């Protein structure tokens, strides 16, 4: 529950409550996702979620080849 609430709080920096999503483009949503996924997190030793994901992906690919 905590992760979901924190993610909602971060999204609210870009999209206020009661916003009509029909007026928001997919490109804008993609940009928000990119900003959030490249933001360093203390919980991840100041790496971004994208860095952690790509690091795990590289380990997985190297392990399976």
GUROKOL-946890 format. One record per atom (N, C-alpha, C, O): x, z, y; atom name. Coordinates in Angstrom, 2 decimals, padded with zeros to 5 digits. Atoms other than C-alpha are relative to their C-alpha. Last residue first. Example, Ala and Ser with C-alpha at 12.3 -4.5 7.8 and 13.67 -1.06 7.14 Angstrom:
<pts>
+---------+---------+---------+------+
!       x !       z !       y ! atom !
+---------+---------+---------+------+
! -000.82 ! -000.06 ! -001.19 !    N !
!  013.67 !  007.14 ! -001.06 !   CA !
! -000.77 !  000.73 !  001.09 !    C !
! -000.26 !  000.90 !  002.20 !    O !
!  000.89 !  000.00 ! -001.19 !    N !
!  012.30 !  007.80 ! -004.50 !   CA !
!  000.90 !  000.00 !  001.20 !    C !
!  001.94 !  000.66 !  001.18 !    O !
+---------+---------+---------+------+
</pts>
This chain:
<pts>
+---------+---------+---------+------+
!       x !       z !       y ! atom !
+---------+---------+---------+------+
! -000.65 !  001.30 !  000.20 !    N !
!  023.75 ! -022.63 ! -016.95 !   CA !
!  001.12 !  000.10 ! -000.99 !    C !
!  001.77 ! -000.91 ! -001.28 !    O !
!  000.69 !  000.89 !  000.96 !    N !
!  021.28 ! -019.74 ! -017.20 !   CA !
!  000.69 ! -001.35 ! -000.19 !    C !
!  000.18 ! -002.19 ! -000.92 !    O !
!  000.12 ! -000.65 !  001.31 !    N !
!  023.43 ! -017.01 ! -015.62 !   CA !
! -000.57 ! -000.95 ! -001.04 !    C !
! -000.20 ! -000.88 ! -002.21 !    O !
! -001.34 ! -000.09 !  000.58 !    N !
!  024.51 ! -019.19 ! -012.69 !   CA !
! -000.05 !  000.59 ! -001.40 !    C !
!  000.72 !  000.19 ! -002.28 !    O !
! -000.43 !  001.36 !  000.35 !    N !
!  020.87 ! -020.11 ! -012.01 !   CA !
!  001.38 !  000.03 ! -000.65 !    C !
!  001.61 ! -000.66 ! -001.64 !    O !
!  000.82 !  000.48 !  001.10 !    N !
!  019.73 ! -016.47 ! -012.13 !   CA !
!  000.44 ! -001.38 ! -000.48 !    C !
!  000.55 ! -001.62 ! -001.68 !    O !
! -000.41 ! -000.73 !  001.20 !    N !
!  022.60 ! -015.25 ! -009.97 !   CA !
! -000.77 ! -000.49 ! -001.22 !    C !
! -000.19 ! -000.62 ! -002.30 !    O !
! -001.33 !  000.49 !  000.37 !    N !
!  021.91 ! -017.98 ! -007.40 !   CA !
!  000.49 !  000.69 ! -001.27 !    C !
!  001.06 !  000.03 ! -002.14 !    O !
!  000.19 !  001.33 !  000.56 !    N !
!  018.20 ! -017.06 ! -007.39 !   CA !
!  001.33 ! -000.60 ! -000.46 !    C !
!  001.42 ! -001.20 ! -001.53 !    O !
!  000.52 ! -000.18 !  001.35 !    N !
!  019.01 ! -013.40 ! -006.88 !   CA !
! -000.20 ! -001.34 ! -000.70 !    C !
!  000.03 ! -001.47 ! -001.90 !    O !
! -001.06 ! -000.61 !  000.79 !    N !
!  021.18 ! -014.26 ! -003.89 !   CA !
! -000.42 !  000.20 ! -001.44 !    C !
!  000.35 ! -000.06 ! -002.37 !    O !
! -000.94 !  001.07 !  000.34 !    N !
!  018.50 ! -016.61 ! -002.56 !   CA !
!  001.17 !  000.52 ! -000.82 !    C !
!  001.67 ! -000.17 ! -001.71 !    O !
!  000.63 !  000.95 !  000.92 !    N !
!  015.87 ! -013.87 ! -002.77 !   CA !
!  000.99 ! -001.08 ! -000.43 !    C !
!  001.13 ! -001.37 ! -001.62 !    O !
!  000.11 ! -000.68 !  001.29 !    N !
!  018.12 ! -011.25 ! -001.18 !   CA !
! -000.58 ! -000.96 ! -001.04 !    C !
! -000.09 ! -001.03 ! -002.16 !    O !
! -001.35 ! -000.12 !  000.54 !    N !
!  019.07 ! -013.60 !  001.66 !   CA !
! -000.04 !  000.65 ! -001.39 !    C !
!  000.67 !  000.21 ! -002.29 !    O !
! -000.43 !  001.33 !  000.43 !    N !
!  015.41 ! -014.53 !  002.21 !   CA !
!  001.39 !  000.05 ! -000.61 !    C !
!  001.65 ! -000.61 ! -001.62 !    O !
!  000.63 !  000.31 !  001.29 !    N !
!  014.35 ! -010.88 !  002.29 !   CA !
!  000.43 ! -001.37 ! -000.54 !    C !
!  000.56 ! -001.55 ! -001.75 !    O !
!  001.37 !  000.47 ! -000.16 !    N !
!  016.91 ! -010.35 !  005.06 !   CA !
! -000.60 ! -000.24 ! -001.38 !    C !
!  000.13 ! -000.44 ! -002.35 !    O !
!  000.13 !  001.41 !  000.34 !    N !
!  019.95 ! -008.20 !  004.50 !   CA !
! -001.44 ! -000.40 !  000.25 !    C !
! -002.34 !  000.45 !  000.29 !    O !
! -000.09 !  000.86 ! -001.19 !    N !
!  020.33 ! -004.93 !  006.37 !   CA !
!  000.18 ! -001.47 ! -000.34 !    C !
!  000.70 ! -002.24 !  000.47 !    O !
! -001.39 ! -000.12 ! -000.49 !    N !
!  020.93 ! -002.92 !  003.19 !   CA !
!  000.28 ! -000.99 !  001.12 !    C !
!  001.36 ! -001.58 !  001.18 !    O !
! -000.79 !  000.99 !  000.75 !    N !
!  017.61 ! -004.20 !  001.79 !   CA !
!  001.46 !  000.00 !  000.44 !    C !
!  002.15 ! -001.01 !  000.36 !    O !
!  000.22 ! -000.23 !  001.43 !    N !
!  015.63 ! -001.11 !  002.87 !   CA !
!  000.83 ! -000.94 ! -000.88 !    C !
!  001.13 ! -000.62 ! -002.02 !    O !
! -000.83 ! -001.15 !  000.36 !    N !
!  017.13 ! -001.46 !  006.36 !   CA !
! -000.09 !  000.26 ! -001.51 !    C !
!  000.91 !  000.57 ! -002.15 !    O !
!  000.76 ! -001.21 !  000.32 !    N !
!  015.56 ! -004.89 !  006.62 !   CA !
!  000.95 !  001.11 ! -000.43 !    C !
!  001.86 !  000.88 ! -001.24 !    O !
! -000.69 ! -000.99 !  000.85 !    N !
!  017.06 ! -007.95 !  008.32 !   CA !
! -000.84 !  001.26 ! -000.19 !    C !
! -001.57 !  001.68 !  000.71 !    O !
! -000.23 ! -001.24 ! -000.75 !    N !
!  014.54 ! -010.50 !  009.67 !   CA !
!  000.68 !  001.03 ! -000.91 !    C !
!  000.16 !  001.33 ! -001.98 !    O !
! -001.41 !  000.02 ! -000.38 !    N !
!  014.86 ! -013.89 !  007.95 !   CA !
!  000.37 !  001.23 !  000.83 !    C !
!  001.49 !  001.32 !  001.34 !    O !
! -000.85 !  000.05 !  001.18 !    N !
!  011.62 ! -013.54 !  006.00 !   CA !
!  001.49 ! -000.06 !  000.32 !    C !
!  002.32 !  000.14 ! -000.57 !    O !
!  000.11 ! -001.26 !  000.75 !    N !
!  009.65 ! -012.38 !  009.04 !   CA !
!  000.95 !  000.02 ! -001.20 !    C !
!  001.51 !  001.07 ! -001.53 !    O !
! -000.53 ! -001.10 ! -000.81 !    N !
!  010.86 ! -015.22 !  011.26 !   CA !
! -000.02 !  001.31 ! -000.77 !    C !
!  000.95 !  002.07 ! -000.73 !    O !
! -001.45 !  000.16 ! -000.06 !    N !
!  010.30 ! -017.81 !  008.52 !   CA !
!  000.63 !  001.15 !  000.80 !    C !
!  001.64 !  001.71 !  000.38 !    O !
! -000.55 ! -000.37 !  001.30 !    N !
!  006.80 ! -016.51 !  007.86 !   CA !
!  001.52 ! -000.10 !  000.00 !    C !
!  002.20 !  000.77 ! -000.55 !    O !
!  000.10 ! -001.46 !  000.10 !    N !
!  005.97 ! -016.67 !  011.56 !   CA !
!  000.61 !  000.47 ! -001.32 !    C !
!  001.36 !  001.45 ! -001.35 !    O !
! -001.04 ! -000.56 ! -000.87 !    N !
!  007.26 ! -020.25 !  011.74 !   CA !
! -000.01 !  001.53 ! -000.04 !    C !
!  001.05 !  002.16 ! -000.03 !    O !
! -001.28 !  000.17 !  000.69 !    N !
!  005.13 ! -021.21 !  008.73 !   CA !
!  001.15 !  000.58 !  000.83 !    C !
!  002.07 !  001.18 !  000.28 !    O !
! -000.07 ! -001.00 !  001.07 !    N !
!  002.07 ! -019.73 !  010.42 !   CA !
!  001.31 ! -000.09 ! -000.77 !    C !
!  001.89 !  000.93 ! -001.14 !    O !
! -000.19 ! -001.30 ! -000.65 !    N !
!  002.76 ! -021.80 !  013.55 !   CA !
!  000.10 !  001.11 ! -001.05 !    C !
!  000.96 !  001.99 ! -000.94 !    O !
! -001.38 ! -000.02 ! -000.49 !    N !
!  003.19 ! -024.97 !  011.46 !   CA !
!  000.32 !  001.35 !  000.66 !    C !
!  001.40 !  001.91 !  000.46 !    O !
! -000.83 ! -000.35 !  001.15 !    N !
! -000.07 ! -024.23 !  009.65 !   CA !
!  001.46 !  000.09 !  000.40 !    C !
!  002.20 !  000.93 ! -000.11 !    O !
! -000.49 !  001.10 !  000.84 !    N !
! -001.82 ! -024.32 !  013.00 !   CA !
!  000.83 !  000.53 ! -001.16 !    C !
!  001.38 !  001.63 ! -001.10 !    O !
! -001.43 ! -000.20 !  000.28 !    N !
! -003.83 ! -021.46 !  014.44 !   CA !
!  000.46 ! -001.09 ! -000.97 !    C !
! -000.15 ! -001.30 ! -002.02 !    O !
! -000.77 !  000.44 ! -001.16 !    N !
! -007.19 ! -022.19 !  016.11 !   CA !
!  001.51 !  000.13 ! -000.20 !    C !
!  002.29 ! -000.12 !  000.72 !    O !
!  000.22 !  001.45 ! -000.15 !    N !
! -009.17 ! -022.07 !  012.87 !   CA !
!  000.82 ! -000.56 !  001.15 !    C !
!  001.09 ! -001.76 !  001.20 !    O !
! -001.08 !  000.72 !  000.66 !    N !
! -007.58 ! -018.66 !  012.31 !   CA !
! -000.21 ! -001.52 !  000.03 !    C !
!  000.71 ! -002.27 ! -000.29 !    O !
!  000.62 !  001.03 !  000.82 !    N !
! -009.90 ! -017.09 !  014.88 !   CA !
!  001.11 ! -000.87 ! -000.60 !    C !
!  001.82 ! -001.56 !  000.13 !    O !
! -000.37 !  001.36 ! -000.33 !    N !
! -008.07 ! -014.01 !  016.12 !   CA !
! -000.70 ! -000.96 ! -000.95 !    C !
! -000.77 ! -000.71 ! -002.16 !    O !
!  001.18 !  000.80 ! -000.38 !    N !
! -009.98 ! -010.75 !  015.70 !   CA !
!  000.35 ! -001.40 !  000.47 !    C !
! -000.45 ! -002.04 !  001.17 !    O !
!  001.24 ! -000.19 !  000.76 !    N !
! -006.74 ! -008.74 !  015.54 !   CA !
! -001.12 ! -000.84 !  000.61 !    C !
! -001.11 ! -001.14 !  001.81 !    O !
!  000.79 ! -001.20 ! -000.27 !    N !
! -003.72 ! -010.21 !  017.30 !   CA !
! -001.25 !  000.08 ! -000.88 !    C !
! -001.71 ! -000.92 ! -001.43 !    O !
!  001.41 !  000.35 !  000.08 !    N !
! -001.47 ! -012.81 !  015.63 !   CA !
! -000.83 !  001.27 !  000.24 !    C !
! -000.89 !  002.13 ! -000.64 !    O !
!  000.19 !  001.43 ! -000.28 !    N !
!  002.24 ! -012.74 !  016.44 !   CA !
! -001.47 ! -000.40 !  000.06 !    C !
! -001.84 ! -001.30 !  000.80 !    O !
! -000.84 !  000.32 ! -001.15 !    N !
!  003.08 ! -009.04 !  016.65 !   CA !
! -000.24 ! -001.43 !  000.44 !    C !
! -000.06 ! -001.77 !  001.61 !    O !
!  000.78 ! -000.24 ! -001.22 !    N !
!  000.09 ! -008.47 !  014.36 !   CA !
!  000.83 ! -000.20 !  001.26 !    C !
!  000.27 ! -000.30 !  002.35 !    O !
!  000.79 !  001.21 ! -000.29 !    N !
!  002.09 ! -010.08 !  011.53 !   CA !
! -000.77 !  000.15 !  001.31 !    C !
! -000.95 ! -000.83 !  002.04 !    O !
! -000.92 !  001.02 ! -000.48 !    N !
!  004.62 ! -007.23 !  011.66 !   CA !
! -000.74 ! -001.29 !  000.36 !    C !
! -000.39 ! -001.95 !  001.35 !    O !
! -000.46 ! -000.41 ! -001.33 !    N !
!  001.86 ! -004.63 !  011.42 !   CA !
!  000.94 ! -001.05 !  000.58 !    C !
!  000.85 ! -001.38 !  001.76 !    O !
!  001.10 !  000.25 ! -000.94 !    N !
!  000.28 ! -006.50 !  008.51 !   CA !
!  000.42 !  000.34 !  001.42 !    C !
!  000.11 ! -000.39 !  002.36 !    O !
!  000.04 !  001.45 ! -000.20 !    N !
!  003.65 ! -006.53 !  006.73 !   CA !
! -001.13 ! -000.37 !  000.97 !    C !
! -000.95 ! -001.24 !  001.82 !    O !
! -001.13 !  000.35 ! -000.85 !    N !
!  003.95 ! -002.77 !  007.23 !   CA !
!  000.01 ! -001.50 !  000.30 !    C !
!  000.27 ! -001.91 !  001.43 !    O !
!  000.30 ! -000.47 ! -001.36 !    N !
!  000.46 ! -002.17 !  005.86 !   CA !
!  001.12 ! -000.38 !  000.96 !    C !
!  000.86 ! -000.78 !  002.09 !    O !
!  001.07 !  000.84 ! -000.54 !    N !
!  001.16 ! -004.32 !  002.79 !   CA !
! -000.31 !  000.39 !  001.45 !    C !
! -000.46 ! -000.48 !  002.31 !    O !
! -000.60 !  001.30 ! -000.30 !    N !
!  004.47 ! -002.58 !  002.12 !   CA !
! -001.03 ! -000.93 !  000.64 !    C !
! -000.71 ! -001.65 !  001.59 !    O !
! -000.85 ! -000.10 ! -001.18 !    N !
!  002.81 !  000.83 !  002.42 !   CA !
!  000.61 ! -001.33 !  000.40 !    C !
!  000.67 ! -001.66 !  001.59 !    O !
!  000.83 !  000.00 ! -001.20 !    N !
!  000.00 !  000.00 !  000.00 !   CA !
!  000.87 !  000.00 !  001.26 !    C !
!  000.53 ! -000.67 !  002.24 !    O !
+---------+---------+---------+------+
</pts>
